[in-house]
Every structure is written in structure tokens, then in C-alpha cells.
């Protein structure tokens, strides 16, 4: 017992963590986001990104999409703990690699540069559904939708074309095909 | 048009409809309209505590000993924050509580008003759910929903925060409609296939063990009866967690005693070596499992629990049965009796060598201690208390520490709901107010708080409550002048550096009892102990019993931190036999 100066046991074997997208349907009431987020922080779970908005105005249902990393055991716990919250209706869980699910994030890029660079910037965005939302003779704002890592690398690579500001959302997700999650 | 009621009236109408007979509380500015209404509702009796934490623990004691939800009523700000410890305690130990808090008027919320705090924010992580009532028309529905959430599924505390202006406003009273579908939170999800699988495992097991917990108690007295039936029908050994004590008779031969950090040698070794573990309503807490990687390495594990998030949280199990213990056991017994008649007889030979092994562990007599004629050994005090009260159907509460473990080890419980202790949160100061709640629920019964002198000082002011309501609770203090469990860990793990664990200026508990207007009794020697206990039991008033015990005694057996179940530290008697000197013991 030489070095075990603790009333608690030690951390056991660790499993490998994976990235999951967790979708939660909740009653859109006061404090509901705090309940969900508080559960994550209180139990030491991790939130990479978060997107939330009401999706059903009639029944006041909001849809929260959370990107998190955790071992299979932790992800299972997250789902089970979420389901225990009173305002939670259902919880879906997708792995990032899942081919049957579409994940998208949106980003707004502001470029300040000469015309040549602005054109090049737009050109580099063309694989990610670029939309020019604002344009002056020395700046523009481009909206793209893409995966997280794509936006990550874009925001790095576009610096050279005068990227001065980035604003981006959390991921939202939806299954492919005709099926919906019940 | 139906009658309009004020918010305060609606609160009480809801409590009436929920058959609440007692509430524990403390008035203050933001709940005055509710207190004003109290006089008009004769069926509800208010118990005035001396601190809101006391109200919470008293409500817990009430709930644990009756199976009904406990209700507390406190004011905003400090009233609410003082109740937080009790709410957290109830959350950890799955005790149904409904906490009603006053709040500053809605137009002042967010302005840092006098006695304002973000009550729902503060209590969000320590309640199953909470509500801030912003519209008088929602009040009745929320109140009833609060009781529903507190008492269904895995029970727990809830909180309803009612701003003062809402308490004055008027609305119609909506009657309580019982909801069939509990917002998807009801969890009787098991199938016959699960049960068949369980019975298959039972019939194959050569080294089985039942590991039972507080879930059995929470499922009601019927669940304890069913558990007994199943345990007898299988002939399997059974061990229990701290919270589960009483769901199976402790003096029965099949019972191996409590398991875990201070559990018996036989229970922990049986858990380590078993080939089938049937967890009924327990949660694989870290004080139970010890080192998780070496926890019961060779067993198939079955987990029966009402809370799906308890499954595979700490320990991966082979068969999960999610449901109320009572309904799971009912189905199991039905199937079992049909398919396995006379199982315990026919199966006897299959598990006979297992029982032989258990007897060998038992013969270690791990709860033995070295007696003394000069000083009262704390274990001896509990043993004598048990012997002198065992025919009285006593209700025992405890504080937290060594005395709690000694009580769990040496006081034998044969019925559920007789044992109230703070297990999950380990709240010192729980036992005295809890005893008040128990005595309120069971006015004619003997209620004893087995206490430590350090713990009991944390909520000592509630003696005043006991005196006010003539509650003849008995506070049985094992006084060793130390925070005993802290001192034990310091002795074993911190080179006897007894940093701040000695209380140098303790009050005279006998004089203190007199000051509160109750009775003080002191026992100093083993010789006089029995007489003094009898004197205490004969006194029909609250008693503080100051039992001066051995100051150095440690609580054994013990699984040291980070060790598996089969590496227990046994008591000094066993160590003496093995000729380990006092010095060597600290190195074990």
C-alpha cells in the first residue's frame, strides 16, 4: 500500500474513444439546454460542438445536435443519462464515420483583399456550396456548408487570400433515405 | 365557473390530494403566503426544524422508513441553499423528496433581490427535475408532476420553486390525473426471454451469489418478501450493500453479511470467487467493487435495476434486466416455480462445495474484535444495543463514519425500511434529523440514531425540534473524540499524521442534553453499559447517550483502496494470530 494514499480506487483500463454525433429531441422550455449541457459538464463528458433550435413550433420540440468524443462505455452512459431527463423525448446516436447519415456544418468567411484574391478565395470554396452573401470592392462574405474537418482546413488555407474572420455553427445531422429516427 | 384559489391554497390542495400528512420546513419572507395558508389545512402537519438541511434529512428519514415521498418547505435564497445537501443526499440514495421553495416575486428575478438565488440553477444537478413556476395556471399541474417524477422509476428528489407573487395570484384548481405513460420514463422493459435466461444461469451455477441493494427496499416491502422467497427457493448465498440491509434477514444462515470496503470476509471473497453474480437493485458503487479491473473476474453477472443508466455504468454485465425489482422478481419466481420444482434440494449437491468454501471464509470471523474490560469497545456497544433492542422492532439511523460501519456490521436488520443511513453522499449530520423524520412517521416505535460525536454536532440543533414535538428519539453517540474514519485513514495511509481529526473542545453531551430540555446519559465502562442502555430505553423522552468508547479502535475488516475483494485487511485479532506487530500493520 506504499503509494496508495487515497480512499478511492484508481482509474482502470481505458477503452479507445470515438467521435459520436448525438441528437436529442427535447421540450423547448426554460432551462432545457442548461440541463443537457450541465449533464455533460457535470459528468465530465466532452462537447466538441453544439447546435440547437426549435424544429416543431406546434409541439415546442427543439432538436439538439451534440458532437462528442468518448469510449463506447461513456457514449452509452451519455445516451442513458440524457434519456433520464424529464424534458427529453428521444436520443439518437451516430458515429462520425456512419455512411447513412449526413453531417453538415455551416461557416461564414469574411475576406478583405484585392479582387484577384477575392476571386481565388471564392474559387477555392467551390466544392462546398459557396454563396456570396455580401460584396464590396475590397471585401466579401462567403457562406459554405461542409464537414468539420473541411472547414478546419479551409479556414487555415484561406488565410493567404485575406481571410480575416470566421464564424461557424455546430454540426447538424440527418439520416439518408426515407427513414426517420423514431 | 369553478372556484378560484390562490397559489398558496393550490400548493396545499395538491399536498392533500397526494395524501401528504407531514411537511418539514422553515418559514421565511418568500414563503409567507404559503405559511399563512397552513392554518386552513388541518390534515397537513408542519414540523418546524431548526435548519433547512435538517428539514431535508428529516423528510428523507420519513421517506425511507415509510416508502412515501418526504416533503419539505423552505424559503428562497439561504433556505434553498441550505437544503441542497439534503437534496444531493437524496439524489445519491434514490430517496423520493418533494422540496417546495419560495422565490422572490417574478418581477424581481434576476435583479439580485434580497434572498434571491438561482434555485433551479443550483439544484439542477442534484434533483431528478425541478421547476420554476412562472404562471399560476401551471402550478397545480407542476405540483402533481413533481410527485410523479419523485416517486416513479428510480425515486429521487424534485424541487418546485414558487415566486411570491404566484403564491398570491388566483387560478382554478386542476384535479390530479394519473398519467399512464410517464413521459417514457417508466422502465419495466424486461421480457420473458430475459427471465428465462436468468433461470438458465441460476440452474447452471456452481458458485452463485445474490448481491442486493437499496433498489429492493425502494421497490416496497413486497419486493423484500419476493427476494426472500427466491433466495430460499434457490438455496444461494446472499450479500447486501449498506443501503440494502434489512431486505433479507441478517440472522439467516444464507446471509453472508454486508459486502464492500468494510464488508465481511466471506461476502467479499464470495463476490470475488463466484461464477454467477445476481445483482438485485444495487449499482456497483466504488465502495463495493474495490479495484474494478479485478472485480469478480470469473463470474457471469446479472443486473436487475429500474434505472437503465445503472447498467454497464461501472461494471459490464452479461445479462441486464431493466425493471422494477418487484415485477422482475414476481415473474422470475413464477417461471422458476413452474420449471424448477424443489430446486434447492435437487441443486444442493451442485453448490455444496461452494457452501463449504463459504463456511471456511466464515470461520475467519472477520467481524471479531479484541474485547476489553476497562474501556467500552465501540463494536461491543453496538452489540449490546442490538441485544437489548432486537425485540423492539427498532428503526436505526446513523451519521457517517466508523460508527456507521460498526452499526452496519453489528446491528442485525431483519426487516426493510428499518435502516436509514447516508450511503452515497456520506453526509455527516444526517442521522439526527433523519431520526426525527422517522419518529414523526412512526410515533410509537423506538428510533435510535447511532452517531459519532463529530457528525452529530453538525446538526445538533435539531434536538430542539425533537423536544418541541415530544419525539423520544435516542441519540446513541459512540464518542471517541476523533473523526474516527478520518483518523483511521490517517493511521493507515498517512503515517499517523492525525491532521485536524481530533476535536479538542467537545461539549459535555449530558449537560447539552439538559440544556435542550431532554435527557443526557453517559456510559464510561463496559460494566455499566447495559444498565445505562436500559435506562435510555425506559426514558420516554429524547435522550442523548454519550457512550465513551475506545479512542484508538479501527473499523475492520477493510478492503484498502485500489485492492480487489480477495485482499482484505483483517482486524487486529487475526493479525495478532499471524504475529504482525502493531508497526507492521500500518505497512500491510
Interface residues (C-beta under 8 A of the other chain):
Chain A: X1 X4 X5 X6 X7 X8 X9 X10 X12 X13 X30 X31 X34 X35 X38 X39 X42 X73 X76 X77 X80 X81 X83 X84 X85 X86 X89 X90
Chain B: X120 X121 X124 X125 X128 X129 X132 X134 X149 X183 X184 X185 X286 X289 X290 X291 X292 X293 X307 X308 X309 X311 X312 X313 X316 X489 X492 X493 X494 X560 X561 X562 X587 X588
